[in-house]
Amino acid sequence: ALLAGLYSKTGEWDLVKKHLPHGGEAVEEVSLSAARQFAMQGDQEAAWTWARRAATHYLSKLKSNPKDSDARIRCAQAYLMLKDFARSLEVLEEGWKLEQLDLYRRAVAQVCGAWVKSSPTLDPPRRLALIDRGLTYDAQNQLVLEAILDNSTYDAARSVLPATMPVEGAIARALAQCVHHSRRNDPSRVRAELENAFSLRPDMTLAAAANLATAWGLGDRSDANSARFLAEALLQLRPTNPIAQRVMGLILSQQKQDLEATKLLEAAAGSMPQDKAIHQALAVSYERLGEHDLARHHRALGEPTAAATESN
């Protein structure tokens, strides 16, 4: 056991594997790291063996101390490696009931997104419900937002009649429809679907739609022209909301529609003066408009703080 623990610290994973049968606390504490390493090396059998050991080890620690958040996160990660998504969620949500920690909130959303991504044959209601569950915990989670943009999510949404759709899953269904109609330049249908979502869960819809439009319009899967329809519908339904103003302003700035962008971004900045992205976009738009003093002002406000710079 001591040898396995020592070899893990030097990264000699083949030697760790050799000492696997001997066990011991030193081995168990590196079991999750070992599982990840063997997975990277393509040794799936060894990865699963270590992941199972990790899950068992950290589950036993939780029985002794249910509030051990580090053990709980590691246990959930081990189950995630084993693709036991249901057990991973169970472990995390048990922790959430004990303590509403941000790390649990983010982890639950990540597992929901991973489950959807890894299971393309999920039945439609289950797929939509998992996306909703992820959004409920963390409406900014990238995997969950990407799942909404996936065509298979729209296929799932289309196959479920609104009258039979339970509340859990209804927001995912509406947002998937918004994406579909945005891609087809049909703003009236986008607004209708978004309005329906607002009637069900307004706060969640606002956060989810705003993050979806931002990720879609400005992220790695950028499609600003399509995302703009969603942002416009959001602004039409919530014209004075700074979050809606921010999203529309950022997209307009990217599309070099600077006069309209600065009006919206300035309005949003009044409620969110610490938002760096707003000031950075204002600086760019004002520079293009020839308003160099205003550009300089917002560029300074958009610079990372000293604390953020040091943390990087």
Short mmCIF file of the C-alpha atoms (twelve columns), coordinates in Angstrom:
data_MODEL
# 
_entry.id   MODEL 
# 
loop_
_atom_site.group_PDB 
_atom_site.id 
_atom_site.type_symbol 
_atom_site.label_atom_id 
_atom_site.label_alt_id 
_atom_site.label_comp_id 
_atom_site.label_asym_id 
_atom_site.label_seq_id 
_atom_site.Cartn_x 
_atom_site.Cartn_y 
_atom_site.Cartn_z 
_atom_site.pdbx_PDB_model_num 
ATOM 1   C CA . ALA A 1   0.000   0.000  0.000   1 
ATOM 2   C CA . LEU A 2   2.815   2.413  0.863   1 
ATOM 3   C CA . LEU A 3   4.541   1.622  -2.417  1 
ATOM 4   C CA . ALA A 4   1.357   2.286  -4.386  1 
ATOM 5   C CA . GLY A 5   0.903   5.599  -2.590  1 
ATOM 6   C CA . LEU A 6   4.516   6.615  -3.236  1 
ATOM 7   C CA . TYR A 7   4.385   5.622  -6.900  1 
ATOM 8   C CA . SER A 8   1.190   7.649  -7.364  1 
ATOM 9   C CA . LYS A 9   2.986   10.786 -6.180  1 
ATOM 10  C CA . THR A 10  5.739   10.273 -8.759  1 
ATOM 11  C CA . GLY A 11  3.268   9.501  -11.520 1 
ATOM 12  C CA . GLU A 12  4.483   5.926  -12.030 1 
ATOM 13  C CA . TRP A 13  1.006   4.557  -12.630 1 
ATOM 14  C CA . ASP A 14  2.053   1.195  -14.014 1 
ATOM 15  C CA . LEU A 15  3.800   0.503  -10.711 1 
ATOM 16  C CA . VAL A 16  0.743   1.768  -8.816  1 
ATOM 17  C CA . LYS A 17  -1.336  -0.707 -10.808 1 
ATOM 18  C CA . LYS A 18  1.077   -3.497 -9.880  1 
ATOM 19  C CA . HIS A 19  0.404   -2.847 -6.189  1 
ATOM 20  C CA . LEU A 20  -3.369  -2.463 -6.623  1 
ATOM 21  C CA . PRO A 21  -4.344  -5.743 -4.894  1 
ATOM 22  C CA . HIS A 22  -2.595  -4.769 -1.653  1 
ATOM 23  C CA . GLY A 23  -4.961  -1.890 -0.846  1 
ATOM 24  C CA . GLY A 24  -4.755  0.257  2.273   1 
ATOM 25  C CA . GLU A 25  -5.733  3.855  3.098   1 
ATOM 26  C CA . ALA A 26  -2.788  5.317  1.162   1 
ATOM 27  C CA . VAL A 27  -3.955  3.541  -1.985  1 
ATOM 28  C CA . GLU A 28  -7.614  4.429  -1.545  1 
ATOM 29  C CA . GLU A 29  -6.851  8.135  -1.199  1 
ATOM 30  C CA . VAL A 30  -5.274  8.159  -4.683  1 
ATOM 31  C CA . SER A 31  -7.853  5.860  -6.245  1 
ATOM 32  C CA . LEU A 32  -9.724  8.602  -8.118  1 
ATOM 33  C CA . SER A 33  -6.501  10.103 -9.488  1 
ATOM 34  C CA . ALA A 34  -5.453  6.634  -10.599 1 
ATOM 35  C CA . ALA A 35  -8.783  6.097  -12.355 1 
ATOM 36  C CA . ARG A 36  -8.403  9.350  -14.260 1 
ATOM 37  C CA . GLN A 37  -4.826  8.578  -15.226 1 
ATOM 38  C CA . PHE A 38  -5.640  5.117  -16.560 1 
ATOM 39  C CA . ALA A 39  -8.607  6.540  -18.465 1 
ATOM 40  C CA . MET A 40  -6.244  9.052  -20.131 1 
ATOM 41  C CA . GLN A 41  -3.943  6.179  -21.051 1 
ATOM 42  C CA . GLY A 42  -6.832  4.277  -22.616 1 
ATOM 43  C CA . ASP A 43  -6.773  1.469  -20.050 1 
ATOM 44  C CA . GLN A 44  -10.520 1.407  -19.409 1 
ATOM 45  C CA . GLU A 45  -10.493 -1.779 -17.345 1 
ATOM 46  C CA . ALA A 46  -7.977  -0.347 -14.880 1 
ATOM 47  C CA . ALA A 47  -9.806  2.997  -14.879 1 
ATOM 48  C CA . TRP A 48  -13.105 1.359  -13.946 1 
ATOM 49  C CA . THR A 49  -11.448 -0.803 -11.289 1 
ATOM 50  C CA . TRP A 50  -9.966  2.254  -9.606  1 
ATOM 51  C CA . ALA A 51  -13.171 4.269  -10.013 1 
ATOM 52  C CA . ARG A 52  -15.141 1.532  -8.257  1 
ATOM 53  C CA . ARG A 53  -12.597 1.542  -5.434  1 
ATOM 54  C CA . ALA A 54  -12.835 5.318  -5.212  1 
ATOM 55  C CA . ALA A 55  -16.633 5.228  -5.032  1 
ATOM 56  C CA . THR A 56  -16.564 2.586  -2.276  1 
ATOM 57  C CA . HIS A 57  -13.866 4.416  -0.330  1 
ATOM 58  C CA . TYR A 58  -15.486 7.839  -0.385  1 
ATOM 59  C CA . LEU A 59  -18.931 6.390  0.291   1 
ATOM 60  C CA . SER A 60  -17.552 4.851  3.477   1 
ATOM 61  C CA . LYS A 61  -16.113 8.218  4.477   1 
ATOM 62  C CA . LEU A 62  -19.522 9.818  3.972   1 
ATOM 63  C CA . LYS A 63  -21.127 7.308  6.286   1 
ATOM 64  C CA . SER A 64  -18.755 8.507  8.996   1 
ATOM 65  C CA . ASN A 65  -19.190 12.191 8.131   1 
ATOM 66  C CA . PRO A 66  -22.078 13.082 5.769   1 
ATOM 67  C CA . LYS A 67  -20.899 16.715 5.656   1 
ATOM 68  C CA . ASP A 68  -17.474 15.828 4.237   1 
ATOM 69  C CA . SER A 69  -17.936 17.836 1.028   1 
ATOM 70  C CA . ASP A 70  -14.589 16.794 -0.452  1 
ATOM 71  C CA . ALA A 71  -15.409 13.103 -0.052  1 
ATOM 72  C CA . ARG A 72  -18.905 13.683 -1.456  1 
ATOM 73  C CA . ILE A 73  -17.629 15.444 -4.581  1 
ATOM 74  C CA . ARG A 74  -15.002 12.741 -5.144  1 
ATOM 75  C CA . CYS A 75  -17.567 9.989  -4.646  1 
ATOM 76  C CA . ALA A 76  -19.873 11.627 -7.216  1 
ATOM 77  C CA . GLN A 77  -16.972 12.003 -9.640  1 
ATOM 78  C CA . ALA A 78  -16.137 8.315  -9.285  1 
ATOM 79  C CA . TYR A 79  -19.720 7.338  -10.101 1 
ATOM 80  C CA . LEU A 80  -19.625 9.754  -13.038 1 
ATOM 81  C CA . MET A 81  -16.551 7.952  -14.397 1 
ATOM 82  C CA . LEU A 82  -18.483 4.693  -14.071 1 
ATOM 83  C CA . LYS A 83  -21.359 6.359  -15.987 1 
ATOM 84  C CA . ASP A 84  -23.629 5.693  -13.046 1 
ATOM 85  C CA . PHE A 85  -25.215 9.114  -13.468 1 
ATOM 86  C CA . ALA A 86  -28.214 8.391  -11.240 1 
ATOM 87  C CA . ARG A 87  -26.007 7.413  -8.297  1 
ATOM 88  C CA . SER A 88  -23.763 10.424 -8.850  1 
ATOM 89  C CA . LEU A 89  -26.778 12.747 -8.711  1 
ATOM 90  C CA . GLU A 90  -28.105 10.971 -5.638  1 
ATOM 91  C CA . VAL A 91  -24.836 11.494 -3.765  1 
ATOM 92  C CA . LEU A 92  -24.687 15.181 -4.703  1 
ATOM 93  C CA . GLU A 93  -28.302 15.974 -3.959  1 
ATOM 94  C CA . GLU A 94  -28.027 14.284 -0.572  1 
ATOM 95  C CA . GLY A 95  -25.206 16.734 0.127   1 
ATOM 96  C CA . TRP A 96  -27.293 19.659 -1.148  1 
ATOM 97  C CA . LYS A 97  -30.059 18.778 1.327   1 
ATOM 98  C CA . LEU A 98  -27.524 18.967 4.145   1 
ATOM 99  C CA . GLU A 99  -25.716 22.106 2.997   1 
ATOM 100 C CA . GLN A 100 -26.588 24.411 0.087   1 
ATOM 101 C CA . LEU A 101 -23.004 24.744 -1.127  1 
ATOM 102 C CA . ASP A 102 -22.148 26.207 -4.526  1 
ATOM 103 C CA . LEU A 103 -19.873 23.282 -5.318  1 
ATOM 104 C CA . TYR A 104 -22.870 20.910 -5.071  1 
ATOM 105 C CA . ARG A 105 -25.037 23.189 -7.201  1 
ATOM 106 C CA . ARG A 106 -22.431 23.338 -9.963  1 
ATOM 107 C CA . ALA A 107 -21.670 19.608 -9.734  1 
ATOM 108 C CA . VAL A 108 -25.324 18.565 -10.057 1 
ATOM 109 C CA . ALA A 109 -25.706 20.655 -13.208 1 
ATOM 110 C CA . GLN A 110 -22.498 19.165 -14.626 1 
ATOM 111 C CA . VAL A 111 -23.729 15.597 -14.054 1 
ATOM 112 C CA . CYS A 112 -27.090 16.423 -15.658 1 
ATOM 113 C CA . GLY A 113 -25.318 17.820 -18.716 1 
ATOM 114 C CA . ALA A 114 -22.937 14.864 -18.899 1 
ATOM 115 C CA . TRP A 115 -25.828 12.408 -18.640 1 
ATOM 116 C CA . VAL A 116 -27.662 14.039 -21.552 1 
ATOM 117 C CA . LYS A 117 -24.501 14.286 -23.645 1 
ATOM 118 C CA . SER A 118 -23.518 10.657 -23.021 1 
ATOM 119 C CA . SER A 119 -26.994 9.214  -23.608 1 
ATOM 120 C CA . PRO A 120 -28.372 10.247 -27.018 1 
ATOM 121 C CA . THR A 121 -31.101 7.583  -26.807 1 
ATOM 122 C CA . LEU A 122 -32.684 8.938  -23.614 1 
ATOM 123 C CA . ASP A 123 -36.443 9.034  -23.930 1 
ATOM 124 C CA . PRO A 124 -37.664 12.606 -24.664 1 
ATOM 125 C CA . PRO A 125 -39.338 13.426 -21.317 1 
ATOM 126 C CA . ARG A 126 -36.283 12.178 -19.420 1 
ATOM 127 C CA . ARG A 127 -33.906 14.221 -21.583 1 
ATOM 128 C CA . LEU A 128 -35.915 17.402 -21.126 1 
ATOM 129 C CA . ALA A 129 -36.326 16.793 -17.392 1 
ATOM 130 C CA . LEU A 130 -32.559 16.387 -16.927 1 
ATOM 131 C CA . ILE A 131 -31.880 19.637 -18.777 1 
ATOM 132 C CA . ASP A 132 -34.435 21.401 -16.590 1 
ATOM 133 C CA . ARG A 133 -32.850 19.888 -13.499 1 
ATOM 134 C CA . GLY A 134 -29.438 21.145 -14.553 1 
ATOM 135 C CA . LEU A 135 -30.781 24.639 -15.271 1 
ATOM 136 C CA . THR A 136 -32.470 24.738 -11.870 1 
ATOM 137 C CA . TYR A 137 -29.151 24.213 -10.127 1 
ATOM 138 C CA . ASP A 138 -26.908 26.221 -12.463 1 
ATOM 139 C CA . ALA A 139 -28.328 28.077 -15.454 1 
ATOM 140 C CA . GLN A 140 -24.786 28.933 -16.591 1 
ATOM 141 C CA . ASN A 141 -23.529 25.373 -16.945 1 
ATOM 142 C CA . GLN A 142 -21.960 24.980 -20.375 1 
ATOM 143 C CA . LEU A 143 -22.854 21.308 -20.859 1 
ATOM 144 C CA . VAL A 144 -26.514 21.975 -20.079 1 
ATOM 145 C CA . LEU A 145 -26.644 24.991 -22.408 1 
ATOM 146 C CA . GLU A 146 -24.995 22.964 -25.172 1 
ATOM 147 C CA . ALA A 147 -27.608 20.251 -24.669 1 
ATOM 148 C CA . ILE A 148 -30.355 22.780 -25.450 1 
ATOM 149 C CA . LEU A 149 -28.609 23.693 -28.698 1 
ATOM 150 C CA . ASP A 150 -28.380 20.051 -29.744 1 
ATOM 151 C CA . ASN A 151 -30.774 19.053 -32.525 1 
ATOM 152 C CA . SER A 152 -31.726 15.900 -30.628 1 
ATOM 153 C CA . THR A 153 -33.136 18.070 -27.849 1 
ATOM 154 C CA . TYR A 154 -35.398 19.795 -30.346 1 
ATOM 155 C CA . ASP A 155 -36.427 16.373 -31.667 1 
ATOM 156 C CA . ALA A 156 -37.282 15.419 -28.088 1 
ATOM 157 C CA . ALA A 157 -39.219 18.649 -27.576 1 
ATOM 158 C CA . ARG A 158 -41.152 18.178 -30.796 1 
ATOM 159 C CA . SER A 159 -42.161 14.628 -29.854 1 
ATOM 160 C CA . VAL A 160 -43.740 15.653 -26.556 1 
ATOM 161 C CA . LEU A 161 -47.124 17.392 -26.661 1 
ATOM 162 C CA . PRO A 162 -47.281 20.491 -24.436 1 
ATOM 163 C CA . ALA A 163 -50.458 19.234 -22.764 1 
ATOM 164 C CA . THR A 164 -48.710 16.060 -21.600 1 
ATOM 165 C CA . MET A 165 -45.408 17.712 -20.657 1 
ATOM 166 C CA . PRO A 166 -44.873 17.788 -16.888 1 
ATOM 167 C CA . VAL A 167 -43.585 21.041 -15.403 1 
ATOM 168 C CA . GLU A 168 -40.153 19.427 -15.013 1 
ATOM 169 C CA . GLY A 169 -38.914 19.597 -18.576 1 
ATOM 170 C CA . ALA A 170 -41.224 22.335 -19.823 1 
ATOM 171 C CA . ILE A 171 -38.557 25.069 -19.770 1 
ATOM 172 C CA . ALA A 172 -36.103 22.877 -21.682 1 
ATOM 173 C CA . ARG A 173 -38.833 22.118 -24.200 1 
ATOM 174 C CA . ALA A 174 -39.660 25.811 -24.690 1 
ATOM 175 C CA . LEU A 175 -36.002 26.847 -25.010 1 
ATOM 176 C CA . ALA A 176 -35.307 24.074 -27.528 1 
ATOM 177 C CA . GLN A 177 -38.245 25.373 -29.551 1 
ATOM 178 C CA . CYS A 178 -36.827 28.908 -29.271 1 
ATOM 179 C CA . VAL A 179 -33.511 27.706 -30.677 1 
ATOM 180 C CA . HIS A 180 -35.254 25.896 -33.536 1 
ATOM 181 C CA . HIS A 181 -37.379 28.891 -34.542 1 
ATOM 182 C CA . SER A 182 -34.417 31.274 -34.140 1 
ATOM 183 C CA . ARG A 183 -32.451 29.201 -36.626 1 
ATOM 184 C CA . ARG A 184 -35.394 29.512 -39.026 1 
ATOM 185 C CA . ASN A 185 -35.712 33.294 -38.618 1 
ATOM 186 C CA . ASP A 186 -39.180 33.083 -37.100 1 
ATOM 187 C CA . PRO A 187 -39.182 35.735 -34.326 1 
ATOM 188 C CA . SER A 188 -42.910 35.499 -33.576 1 
ATOM 189 C CA . ARG A 189 -42.608 31.779 -32.723 1 
ATOM 190 C CA . VAL A 190 -39.487 32.457 -30.643 1 
ATOM 191 C CA . ARG A 191 -41.357 35.046 -28.604 1 
ATOM 192 C CA . ALA A 192 -44.403 32.793 -28.179 1 
ATOM 193 C CA . GLU A 193 -42.303 29.916 -26.837 1 
ATOM 194 C CA . LEU A 194 -40.346 32.201 -24.520 1 
ATOM 195 C CA . GLU A 195 -43.535 33.803 -23.249 1 
ATOM 196 C CA . ASN A 196 -44.867 30.352 -22.449 1 
ATOM 197 C CA . ALA A 197 -41.722 29.564 -20.464 1 
ATOM 198 C CA . PHE A 198 -42.032 32.833 -18.523 1 
ATOM 199 C CA . SER A 199 -45.582 31.913 -17.575 1 
ATOM 200 C CA . LEU A 200 -44.290 28.719 -15.941 1 
ATOM 201 C CA . ARG A 201 -41.065 29.732 -14.180 1 
ATOM 202 C CA . PRO A 202 -40.113 33.388 -14.779 1 
ATOM 203 C CA . ASP A 203 -36.858 33.585 -12.804 1 
ATOM 204 C CA . MET A 204 -35.422 30.377 -14.199 1 
ATOM 205 C CA . THR A 205 -36.507 31.321 -17.722 1 
ATOM 206 C CA . LEU A 206 -34.812 34.719 -17.506 1 
ATOM 207 C CA . ALA A 207 -31.517 33.259 -16.318 1 
ATOM 208 C CA . ALA A 208 -31.571 30.285 -18.701 1 
ATOM 209 C CA . ALA A 209 -32.584 32.290 -21.794 1 
ATOM 210 C CA . ALA A 210 -30.020 35.005 -21.094 1 
ATOM 211 C CA . ASN A 211 -27.181 32.539 -20.575 1 
ATOM 212 C CA . LEU A 212 -28.253 30.515 -23.608 1 
ATOM 213 C CA . ALA A 213 -28.339 33.583 -25.874 1 
ATOM 214 C CA . THR A 214 -24.959 34.744 -24.572 1 
ATOM 215 C CA . ALA A 215 -23.278 31.342 -24.967 1 
ATOM 216 C CA . TRP A 216 -24.874 30.852 -28.377 1 
ATOM 217 C CA . GLY A 217 -24.144 34.327 -29.649 1 
ATOM 218 C CA . LEU A 218 -20.670 34.861 -28.200 1 
ATOM 219 C CA . GLY A 219 -19.298 31.437 -27.235 1 
ATOM 220 C CA . ASP A 220 -17.487 28.618 -28.990 1 
ATOM 221 C CA . ARG A 221 -20.619 27.677 -30.954 1 
ATOM 222 C CA . SER A 222 -21.190 31.281 -31.930 1 
ATOM 223 C CA . ASP A 223 -24.201 31.940 -34.150 1 
ATOM 224 C CA . ALA A 224 -24.944 35.562 -33.353 1 
ATOM 225 C CA . ASN A 225 -27.529 35.980 -36.097 1 
ATOM 226 C CA . SER A 226 -29.690 33.177 -34.723 1 
ATOM 227 C CA . ALA A 227 -29.008 34.004 -31.084 1 
ATOM 228 C CA . ARG A 228 -30.135 37.556 -31.748 1 
ATOM 229 C CA . PHE A 229 -33.733 36.395 -32.260 1 
ATOM 230 C CA . LEU A 230 -33.720 34.866 -28.780 1 
ATOM 231 C CA . ALA A 231 -32.108 37.976 -27.281 1 
ATOM 232 C CA . GLU A 232 -34.643 40.230 -28.998 1 
ATOM 233 C CA . ALA A 233 -37.562 38.159 -27.720 1 
ATOM 234 C CA . LEU A 234 -36.110 38.311 -24.216 1 
ATOM 235 C CA . LEU A 235 -35.767 42.102 -24.426 1 
ATOM 236 C CA . GLN A 236 -39.289 42.508 -25.811 1 
ATOM 237 C CA . LEU A 237 -40.723 40.532 -22.900 1 
ATOM 238 C CA . ARG A 238 -38.496 42.175 -20.265 1 
ATOM 239 C CA . PRO A 239 -37.563 45.593 -21.786 1 
ATOM 240 C CA . THR A 240 -36.340 47.204 -18.554 1 
ATOM 241 C CA . ASN A 241 -34.526 44.169 -17.161 1 
ATOM 242 C CA . PRO A 242 -30.745 44.772 -17.047 1 
ATOM 243 C CA . ILE A 243 -29.992 41.116 -17.811 1 
ATOM 244 C CA . ALA A 244 -32.040 41.288 -21.017 1 
ATOM 245 C CA . GLN A 245 -30.441 44.648 -21.893 1 
ATOM 246 C CA . ARG A 246 -26.965 43.204 -21.295 1 
ATOM 247 C CA . VAL A 247 -27.451 40.178 -23.550 1 
ATOM 248 C CA . MET A 248 -28.903 42.185 -26.425 1 
ATOM 249 C CA . GLY A 249 -26.247 44.862 -26.040 1 
ATOM 250 C CA . LEU A 250 -23.364 42.377 -26.100 1 
ATOM 251 C CA . ILE A 251 -24.682 40.709 -29.257 1 
ATOM 252 C CA . LEU A 252 -25.277 44.072 -30.983 1 
ATOM 253 C CA . SER A 253 -21.759 45.197 -30.080 1 
ATOM 254 C CA . GLN A 254 -20.323 42.019 -31.590 1 
ATOM 255 C CA . GLN A 255 -22.330 42.712 -34.750 1 
ATOM 256 C CA . LYS A 256 -20.935 46.290 -34.818 1 
ATOM 257 C CA . GLN A 257 -24.345 47.888 -34.351 1 
ATOM 258 C CA . ASP A 258 -22.693 50.209 -31.910 1 
ATOM 259 C CA . LEU A 259 -25.205 53.002 -31.429 1 
ATOM 260 C CA . GLU A 260 -27.968 50.610 -30.350 1 
ATOM 261 C CA . ALA A 261 -25.467 48.530 -28.384 1 
ATOM 262 C CA . THR A 262 -24.195 51.448 -26.294 1 
ATOM 263 C CA . LYS A 263 -27.736 52.525 -25.325 1 
ATOM 264 C CA . LEU A 264 -28.592 49.073 -24.010 1 
ATOM 265 C CA . LEU A 265 -25.235 48.455 -22.374 1 
ATOM 266 C CA . GLU A 266 -25.253 51.827 -20.614 1 
ATOM 267 C CA . ALA A 267 -28.720 51.052 -19.267 1 
ATOM 268 C CA . ALA A 268 -27.526 47.646 -18.040 1 
ATOM 269 C CA . ALA A 269 -24.385 49.155 -16.516 1 
ATOM 270 C CA . GLY A 270 -26.553 51.334 -14.288 1 
ATOM 271 C CA . SER A 271 -27.749 48.184 -12.507 1 
ATOM 272 C CA . MET A 272 -24.580 46.111 -12.960 1 
ATOM 273 C CA . PRO A 273 -21.684 48.587 -12.625 1 
ATOM 274 C CA . GLN A 274 -19.187 45.842 -11.754 1 
ATOM 275 C CA . ASP A 275 -19.863 43.740 -14.875 1 
ATOM 276 C CA . LYS A 276 -16.554 43.727 -16.775 1 
ATOM 277 C CA . ALA A 277 -18.049 42.326 -19.989 1 
ATOM 278 C CA . ILE A 278 -20.417 45.292 -20.263 1 
ATOM 279 C CA . HIS A 279 -17.599 47.820 -19.917 1 
ATOM 280 C CA . GLN A 280 -15.341 45.949 -22.325 1 
ATOM 281 C CA . ALA A 281 -18.079 45.891 -24.976 1 
ATOM 282 C CA . LEU A 282 -18.835 49.581 -24.368 1 
ATOM 283 C CA . ALA A 283 -15.165 50.424 -24.805 1 
ATOM 284 C CA . VAL A 284 -15.066 48.635 -28.173 1 
ATOM 285 C CA . SER A 285 -18.317 50.169 -29.425 1 
ATOM 286 C CA . TYR A 286 -17.441 53.702 -28.309 1 
ATOM 287 C CA . GLU A 287 -14.035 53.393 -29.977 1 
ATOM 288 C CA . ARG A 288 -15.707 52.510 -33.268 1 
ATOM 289 C CA . LEU A 289 -18.105 55.439 -32.832 1 
ATOM 290 C CA . GLY A 290 -15.168 57.804 -32.359 1 
ATOM 291 C CA . GLU A 291 -16.054 58.503 -28.721 1 
ATOM 292 C CA . HIS A 292 -12.506 58.009 -27.508 1 
ATOM 293 C CA . ASP A 293 -12.917 59.503 -24.027 1 
ATOM 294 C CA . LEU A 294 -15.881 57.252 -23.275 1 
ATOM 295 C CA . ALA A 295 -13.996 54.299 -24.730 1 
ATOM 296 C CA . ARG A 296 -11.038 55.025 -22.455 1 
ATOM 297 C CA . HIS A 297 -13.335 55.366 -19.434 1 
ATOM 298 C CA . HIS A 298 -15.033 52.012 -19.973 1 
ATOM 299 C CA . ARG A 299 -11.788 50.288 -20.917 1 
ATOM 300 C CA . ALA A 300 -10.444 51.208 -17.481 1 
ATOM 301 C CA . LEU A 301 -13.612 49.918 -15.801 1 
ATOM 302 C CA . GLY A 302 -13.382 46.702 -17.789 1 
ATOM 303 C CA . GLU A 303 -9.838  45.872 -16.741 1 
ATOM 304 C CA . PRO A 304 -9.408  42.906 -14.362 1 
ATOM 305 C CA . THR A 305 -9.100  43.846 -10.719 1 
ATOM 306 C CA . ALA A 306 -5.790  43.368 -8.959  1 
ATOM 307 C CA . ALA A 307 -7.235  40.459 -6.961  1 
ATOM 308 C CA . ALA A 308 -8.456  38.716 -10.102 1 
ATOM 309 C CA . THR A 309 -5.115  39.232 -11.808 1 
ATOM 310 C CA . GLU A 310 -3.224  37.781 -8.843  1 
ATOM 311 C CA . SER A 311 -5.527  34.741 -8.708  1 
ATOM 312 C CA . ASN A 312 -4.730  34.007 -12.352 1 
# 
